[in-house]
Every structure is written in structure tokens, then in C-alpha cells.
Amino acid sequence: MTAPLISIQQVSKKFFEQEVLNQISLDIQKGEIIAILGKSGCGKSTLLNLVGGFEQPSTGQVLLDNQIVTKASKRCIMLMQNYGLLPWRSAQKNVELALEGEALSKIERQQRAQHYLKLVGLEDRLSALPSELSGGMQQRVAIARALAIHPEVILMDEPFAALDTFTRYYLQDELLAIQKEERTTILLVTHDIDEAIYLADRIFIMSPNPGRIHREIHVRSTKPRDRADSEFQHFREVIFNEFHFTQPQDTIEYNI
Ligand SMILES: Nc1ncnc2c1ncn2[C@@H]1O[C@H](COP(=O)(O)OP(=O)(O)OP(=O)(O)O)[C@@H](O)[C@H]1O
């Protein structure tokens, strides 16, 4: 096996007296899609923030390509649920903005922005303002903007949670197609069990107080997966059972 692209090594995180994460260890290979599932407050977003360099571990370390992560970098981009687009800039200008620090001519910036907007199916909406786009389209601009930077890793914190089911399915398929082409590594936090099974190569279930990795599930079936087939149902059942296991019977809360 080759060296992992991301190596989370015995990471614990405290906010004041509260231990939010305890001894998290996890290696991620280049090109993998990893989904993190867990009850609200178990530290999923904190884990993403540590990988992205937005927070520092209290103990342990996170390595990206064998180097300790000490700050945020363009190698590892966070894609937020609320898209983070500038409302006064067109779709194309929003993507171009992310490329401003790069050694590219104006024409190259425009071409790269157009290439990624085309990849997410927005070639005919280049000059539209975010307010003129649907939520799904805005999220596609945000995905194009993240991809245009050529990150090695995309961190996704419930990226499609605000979207209707069909838009979510459509974007999940788009994401898989683009990810296959670019071999981007994706670390995804979701409350959506089906989304985790549909997208991920491995799913990590976290238990709370403090957040720990409770179970790792390999999903080896080929993509795109069939949400209706028996294997998919099997994984769904396995994960539901885990949530029974990690929560008291009278407080079970399914976030699907
Ligand atoms: N910057 C911070 N300062 C203090 N406490 C924090 C900070 N960030 C997170 N926490 C606390 O850490 C715990 C875990 O939060 P986190 O957002 O990582 O959980 P989560 O699993 O992503 O939750 P959700 O699914 O609801 O988004 C919570 O109790 C939260 O209040």
C-alpha cells in the first residue's frame, strides 16, 4: 500500500475543558472518498477543521502528504453548505476570484473558470449572479470554484443538505464523475446515511462525548451504485444498527 495522502494520528481536541475528539487515528489514500457519520455534536466538523488546518489538535497530529498541517492551504479546500459565493459577482467571476493568487494570465483564469463551470453543467450561466441561480446551481458554482484551484483534497461539510432530493442525487452523480476524472480525495461529513453509502469508499461512524471513531465500514461495490439493490440495503441496515448501538434506545434520532 502506498503512503496515505492524509494521516490523522492520535488526534485529540479540547475546547476549554470539553474534550471534543479523543484519539482519532485514520489514514486516507489519494483518490478515496471518506464519509463521516455521527450524531450531532460528536465532533465531525471539528475533525474536518483539523484536517483543513483551520484548527490545531490539542494532542496528536494531522499529516498531508507527510507534512504536518499547521495552517489552511489551497491543497485542501473546504466546501461549505452555504456555498460562500459573493452575491455581486457572476458565476464566472466567483470562480475566477479563487484563482487570483495563482500564476495565471487573465485569459488563463477565464478559461480555467469556464472549464470547471462547464464540467458542472453551467456553461450557459457564466454571467448569472448567484441570486439568479437556484440553490443547486449555486452549489455547482461552489464545486467548480473548489475544483478550479486543483486541490488535492476537498473537505465537504454537509454539502448537499440544503437541496431537494433530486438536485442532491444529480449533484452526487456529478461529483462522482468529476472526482473520478480528477482523482480528488474527498472527506465528507454528512447526516445522510444514503449519501454516505452512495458516495464513499469507506464510512466512519463516530460516537459522541468525546468524539471517537466507533466503526469503519468498507463499501466496495462499484460506482455508480444502485440505491435500490440488496447490497445498498445491507449497508443501510448495518449503519442503522450501529446507531442503535451508540445511542440509548429512547433517544434514537435518525438524520436521513
Ligand atoms: N470553536 C469552538 N469553540 C468551542 N467549542 C466548540 C468549537 N467548535 C466546536 N465546539 C464544540 O465541539 C463540539 C463538537 O462540535 P462539531 O461542530 O464538531 O460537531 P458536529 O458533529 O459537526 O455537529 P453537527 O452534526 O451538529 O454539525 C460541540 O459541543 C461544539 O459546541
The ligand as an SDF file (V2000), in Angstrom:
LIG
                    3D

 31 33  0  0  0  0  0  0  0  0999 V2000
  -14.5860   26.8370   18.2430 N   0  0  0  0  0  0  0  0  0  0  0  0
  -15.2140   26.1770   19.1980 C   0  0  0  0  0  0  0  0  0  0  0  0
  -15.1510   26.5850   20.4810 N   0  0  0  0  0  0  0  0  0  0  0  0
  -15.7740   25.9150   21.4760 C   0  0  0  0  0  0  0  0  0  0  0  0
  -16.4790   24.7840   21.2970 N   0  0  0  0  0  0  0  0  0  0  0  0
  -16.5790   24.3200   20.0500 C   0  0  0  0  0  0  0  0  0  0  0  0
  -15.9560   24.9810   18.9440 C   0  0  0  0  0  0  0  0  0  0  0  0
  -16.2260   24.2550   17.8020 N   0  0  0  0  0  0  0  0  0  0  0  0
  -16.9720   23.2250   18.1970 C   0  0  0  0  0  0  0  0  0  0  0  0
  -17.1920   23.2470   19.5210 N   0  0  0  0  0  0  0  0  0  0  0  0
  -17.9470   22.2500   20.3120 C   0  0  0  0  0  0  0  0  0  0  0  0
  -17.4530   20.9720   19.9550 O   0  0  0  0  0  0  0  0  0  0  0  0
  -18.4970   20.0180   19.8900 C   0  0  0  0  0  0  0  0  0  0  0  0
  -18.4800   19.3400   18.5310 C   0  0  0  0  0  0  0  0  0  0  0  0
  -18.8700   20.2790   17.5260 O   0  0  0  0  0  0  0  0  0  0  0  0
  -18.8560   19.9160   15.9830 P   0  0  0  0  0  0  0  0  0  0  0  0
  -19.4100   21.0890   15.2540 O   0  0  0  0  0  0  0  0  0  0  0  0
  -17.5170   19.4280   15.6030 O   0  0  0  0  0  0  0  0  0  0  0  0
  -19.8840   18.6850   15.9550 O   0  0  0  0  0  0  0  0  0  0  0  0
  -20.6280   18.0140   14.7230 P   0  0  0  0  0  0  0  0  0  0  0  0
  -20.5780   16.5490   14.9470 O   0  0  0  0  0  0  0  0  0  0  0  0
  -20.0850   18.5260   13.4360 O   0  0  0  0  0  0  0  0  0  0  0  0
  -22.1150   18.5480   14.9390 O   0  0  0  0  0  0  0  0  0  0  0  0
  -23.3010   18.7950   13.8650 P   0  0  0  0  0  0  0  0  0  0  0  0
  -23.5900   17.4650   13.2620 O   0  0  0  0  0  0  0  0  0  0  0  0
  -24.4270   19.2950   14.7130 O   0  0  0  0  0  0  0  0  0  0  0  0
  -22.8020   19.8030   12.8780 O   0  0  0  0  0  0  0  0  0  0  0  0
  -19.7790   20.7670   20.1930 C   0  0  0  0  0  0  0  0  0  0  0  0
  -20.0920   20.5740   21.5510 O   0  0  0  0  0  0  0  0  0  0  0  0
  -19.4220   22.2040   19.9370 C   0  0  0  0  0  0  0  0  0  0  0  0
  -20.1770   23.0550   20.7540 O   0  0  0  0  0  0  0  0  0  0  0  0
  1  2  1  0
  2  3  1  0
  2  7  2  0
  3  4  2  0
  4  5  1  0
  5  6  2  0
  6  7  1  0
  6 10  1  0
  7  8  1  0
  8  9  2  0
  9 10  1  0
 10 11  1  0
 11 12  1  0
 11 30  1  0
 12 13  1  0
 13 14  1  0
 13 28  1  0
 14 15  1  0
 15 16  1  0
 16 17  2  0
 16 18  1  0
 16 19  1  0
 19 20  1  0
 20 21  2  0
 20 22  1  0
 20 23  1  0
 23 24  1  0
 24 25  2  0
 24 26  1  0
 24 27  1  0
 28 29  1  0
 28 30  1  0
 30 31  1  0
M  END
$$$$
